[in-house]
Amino acid sequence: MTDHEDEVIGVLQLLNARRGISRHVSEFSEEDIELVSGLASQAAVAVTNVRLVKGMEKLLNSFVQCIAAAIDEKSPYTAGHIQRVARS
């Protein structure tokens, strides 16, 4: 699986295509390959989206902590209160 920048972000492994009633092992058809390629692309988009959301959550939490630290530095009277609120 590759992302929008053509970096490998995951791998799908398909084993033993089976055909017909006998269920003998055979090669994957072009149709199978196209279907799996499409699914892999969708999976790559999903993985990338999860990574982006996690990164944005981390960035937002860091921003809140920075703002809280700045407020605490400005007002020693309420020091610590903002940090506690930011953690909850």
C-alpha positions in Angstrom: 0.0 0.0 0.0 1.4 3.4 -0.9 0.2 6.9 0.2 -0.3 10.0 -1.9 3.5 10.6 -1.9 4.2 7.0 -3.2 5.7 6.0 0.2 5.0 2.4 1.3 2.8 2.5 4.4 1.6 -1.1 4.5 1.6 -4.4 2.7 -1.2 -6.8 1.7 -0.3 -10.5 1.3 -2.6 -12.7 -0.7 -2.1 -16.4 -0.5 -3.4 -19.3 -2.5 -6.1 -18.2 -5.0 -8.6 -21.1 -5.2 -10.9 -21.7 -8.2 -13.9 -23.8 -8.8 -15.4 -26.7 -7.0 -12.1 -28.5 -6.6 -10.6 -25.5 -4.9 -7.2 -26.1 -6.5 -4.6 -23.4 -6.0 -4.2 -21.2 -9.1 -2.9 -17.8 -10.1 -4.9 -14.7 -9.2 -6.8 -13.4 -12.2 -6.4 -9.8 -13.6 -9.8 -9.0 -12.2 -8.7 -10.2 -8.7 -5.6 -8.1 -8.9 -7.5 -5.0 -10.0 -10.0 -5.5 -7.2 -7.3 -6.0 -4.5 -5.3 -3.0 -5.8 -8.4 -0.9 -5.5 -9.0 -2.1 -1.9 -5.3 -1.5 -1.1 -5.7 2.1 -2.3 -8.7 2.6 -0.1 -6.9 1.1 2.9 -3.9 3.3 2.3 -6.2 6.4 2.3 -7.8 5.2 5.6 -4.4 4.6 7.2 -3.1 8.0 6.0 -6.3 9.7 7.4 -5.9 8.1 10.8 -2.3 9.2 10.9 -3.2 12.8 9.9 -6.0 12.9 12.6 -3.6 11.6 15.3 -1.0 14.2 14.3 -3.6 17.0 14.4 -4.7 15.8 17.9 -1.1 15.8 19.1 -0.6 19.3 17.6 -3.7 20.6 19.3 -2.8 19.2 22.6 0.7 20.7 22.4 -0.9 24.1 21.5 -3.2 23.9 24.5 -0.3 23.1 26.8 1.7 26.0 25.4 -1.2 28.4 25.9 -1.7 27.1 29.4 1.9 27.5 30.3 1.9 31.1 29.0 -1.2 31.9 31.0 0.3 30.4 34.1 3.5 32.4 33.7 1.5 35.6 33.3 -0.6 35.1 36.5 1.1 33.4 39.4 -2.1 33.6 41.4 -3.8 31.0 39.1 -0.6 29.1 38.4 -1.3 25.4 37.9 -5.0 25.9 37.5 -4.9 26.3 33.7 -2.5 23.3 33.4 -5.0 21.2 35.3 -7.9 22.3 33.2 -5.9 21.7 30.0 -5.2 18.1 31.1 -8.9 17.3 31.6 
